[in-house]
Structures are given as C-alpha cells and as structure tokens.
Amino acid sequence: MSRSVIVVVGAGPGVSGSVARAFAREGYDVGLLGIDDEQLQKLAGELEQLGATVGHAVVDITDAEAAGAAIRRIGEHAGRIDVLHFNPSAFREKDPLELTVPELLQDVTLGVGALLVAVQAARPFMSAGGRVTATGSMAADKPWHRAASLGVQKAGLRNLVHSLDDTLAPDGIRAVSVTVRGTLAKEGAFTPDRVAEAILAATRQDEADWRSEIPYAG
C-alpha cells in the first residue's frame, strides 16, 4: 500500500513548514506548493531527512490554472492525496479608508479563493478518510483595523471551510480550520510547531463529534 500523502499549499517557513514536518514524522509523503524556490528546496531537504518522499512546485497559487495543474500532477504521481493543508494569507497594512476594492479582492483571492482551486484540483485524488485543513486566525473575530483585508480573509476562509465540510462529508472527507487565538512566536504556546501539532490533532477528530472549526488558544 502506498504511503499517505499531504499537500501543503503556501509552503515555506513558519506554520506551513511545521505542518509538513509534523506529517512527515507520521509517515506521510509530502507535496509542497510555494513561491520561493530556495525555501521549498530547504524544506524538502528537511522532510527527506525525516524519510518522506517530497515533490514541490514553484507556483503562484492565485494563478488558478497553474496551481490546479501543480496539485493534479502531485495527485497523479502519488495516486492519492490524503490531506490538503491550506496556509496562505496576505498581510497588507491598510485600514478600510486606504484599502481599495482591487486590493481587497486580490488579497481575498489569495487567502480564500485559492482554497477553492486547491480543493477542486485535489478532490479526484481524495477518498473517505481524507482531510482538508486550514490555518485560521483570531483576526476572523477581532480584526486589526490597520490590516483590514486580513480579517476579511480569515473570516471568509472559516466560512468556506464550513461549507466544504458539509459538501465533502457525505463522501467521508472532512474539512477543518484551526483558529489560532494568539500571536505566533519563537517560544511558548504559539510556536509554529505547537500550532502544527494542533492541526495534526484536528485531523484525528472522531467523526461522530466532528467540528469544522477548532480554536487553538495554547
């Protein structure tokens, strides 16, 4: 039987890298999508040292055609996708009086719309027991006005994950966002590794009590 496979969308340093390493330690092979080839190469090397087979693609995930094609290539090569993790968001320091409509739509395309592209491309390779996970944020509930688009992205992401879970559940595939209720730090309860542990744990929920949003408060 082939090894389980996780695809990490928006891969790089931080939470996404920690998620990739956490699943690699659990025996998963890993597909990485990101925009920085140097970061992807470095992360791929770390994952290979953990025993994972790694494929990666440098791609702008707001390019629906390119991102979808990259995910399909991973699925076709591996023959399966067991977990799809979505991490990206755009941080733009503009308040609602400075933010333009095109800028808001650009940010939402990255932080929300790209999840649609990723799930639609991955779905043919997912089966019962598959999971879609997303890195959420307390900005969904308590946005900082100086980064107005981030709160919109995270609220939209959470809402979309709820809809994805309802849509996929009849086929035994579940979706969950982990809402990080704190600021990422190098030490303490909100390190990227601790958040990744919470995301891994979220995939292991009992389906009878499944929640499509789980808060992580440390």
FENCORVEN-V541500 format. One line per field, one symbol per residue. psi: psi as a letter, one per 20 degrees, with the letter a starting at -180 (. if undefined). burial: 1 if it has 16 or more other ideal C-beta (glycine too) atoms within 10 Angstrom, else 0. A space follows every 10 residues. Layout:
psi->???
burial->???
//
This chain:
psi->pqqqpppopl qbrbgghhgg hghhhjjqrp pppaiohggg gggggghhhj jqppqqpoqo iinggggghg ghggghghjq ohpopphqrp oonpriihpr ghgghgghgg ighhhggggh hhgijqapiq qpqqoaqihh hmqphimhhg hgghghgggh gghgghhhhh jjpqqpqooo mrpqrirbik qhhgghhhgg hhijqphhkp pjppqoj.
burial->0001111111 1101111111 1111000111 1111000011 0011001001 0111111110 1101011101 1101100101 1111111111 0101000010 0001011111 1111111110 1110110001 1111111111 0010001111 1111111101 1001100100 0011111111 1000000001 1101110111 0110000000 01110100
//
